[in-house]
Amino acid sequence: MADRYTYVSLIGVFVAIVWTVAEFAAPRPLGRRLATVLGCVAVALCAVTARAQVNTWRDSETMWRHALAVTTGNFRANAGMAEVVAGRGNVDSAISYYKEAVRQAPDAAEWHVNLGLLLAQKGDVEEAASGFRRALALRPDDAEAHNNLGAMLARLGQMNDAMAHYRRSLELRPVYPLARRNLGLALAATGDVSGGLRECLDALRLSPDVAQWHYEVALMLIHEGRNADAIAQLQETIRLQPQHQAARDALRGIGK
């Protein structure tokens, strides 16, 4: 049992041990001295072992690595290590840990989602889509999983299926800027630029500080012939992200 679960539950046991020892030692001088010595030894041993144990709690990595070393089939520890190494940018290692976690706990929808995101980041689009499908099989009303699966299907060129998942995501979570922006891009990609522009503008109203979204809206505005509005969006893109070269190039292009 993890040590953190024993703090409170063992108080009564320790009290019972101390009172029992005191009951037998109190009438005997030698017993009192022996109990004192043994008590000091016990405290010293506890101090040494506690110091060693505290080292396993130094940070998340040492904690999870220790858990993996002393247990088997520990899906939580594998998922924990996946989060640690993913935070450092080690995608391949994080994928390995998450794969082991979902192998041990296949009903953990959240970990299927996290694994899918890492696979998508690496470019394994089809495997990522499979992960999101498994997550949705376990949790059909997961708005994030619907949006993520839609993004993978869009990358695979399956725009109609992608839009179906985006719309389902928005039904489940109406205030979801990323899903709304993704739906807008999919609409624009299938020829409905006006519809896509409306969705992307709605997304921007919810998340106005995403430079790339302003740039995408600007491109749609240029397509619609609304250059003045496009210039404003490109300028906002550059204000938010000064190094956005594509926005600078588009702005120069409009000025010609």
Phi, psi and omega in degrees: 000137179302138187299330183294344180271000186255351187305304185280318187295335182268356180303312180298321179297314180297318178299317180297319179296313182298314181294323179295314179298317180297322180299319181279329186275331188305316183285350187240119179304316179296322179297321180294317180294318179296318179297321179297314180297312180297323178297317179296319178298317180298316179296319180297317179296319178297321180297317180296311182293325178296318178300317179295319182291324180300329179299332179285348179255016184299318177204178184298321183295313181296325180296311183290323179296320178297317180300318179292328182287329187253001179228167174235149179064030185271087184293328179293321179293321177296317178294322178297316178295324177300317179296320181297308185286331176295322178298336178269359180087008179271082188294315183300315180294319179298320178299317180299315180295318180293323178298320178292322179297315181285336173293319181281330181227075186294348180267007181273092185299321183300323182285330173297320178297312181298319177297317179300319179297319179291320178296320178296319179299325179280344180101005177275075191295314183295319179293324177297317178300320178298320178297317179292325176295319178296321178297318181289330176296328179274327185220081188298337183261028179273105183298321181295317180296321177298315179297316182294319177296319177302318180297321179292318180296324177297319179293334177273001178085009180265071191294320181297316177295322179300314181295326177298319179287323176299316182294322177295321177301318181286332173295320182283327181219087184302324178266081182220085187304318183296316179295322180293319177297317180297320177297319179299316179296321180294318177300314180298321181293333180266008174105349179268073185293322180297314178296319178296321179297318179299315181295317182292325176294321176298319179297319180295325178296330179277327181225080187282356186257016180261107186302315183300326180292323176297320179296317180296320176296320180300318179297321177293321179296320177298317179300325180276359179081015182259070187294323181297316178293323179296319179300317179299320180291322179292321177296322178291324176302313182290326178297318181284327183220084186305333182272009181287092186292324181298323178292320178297318179295318180295322180295319176294324181296323178293324183288346182280000000 
